[in-house]
């Protein structure tokens, strides 16, 4: 993912934009070594994945986890469409 794409999904997360009917299973295991490099994933799925991984129950964002998730998405060269 490019820096601009990371900014887009992070901004949607911070604005509390949600896509409840989007399947996020395409990013299952993205932190594992056997996750494919260059996988194509919809923007909506990435935003919902970040919501699942980084949101506290009180609505706050776990900033450390967000940084980890963004690093993984960038290092795995996930392609956002």
Secondary structure, DSSP 8 states (H G I E B T S, - for coil): --HHHHHHHHHHHHTT---TT---GGGTTTTSTTS-TT-EE-HHHHHHHHHHHHB-TTS-B-HHHHHHHHHHHHHTT-EE-
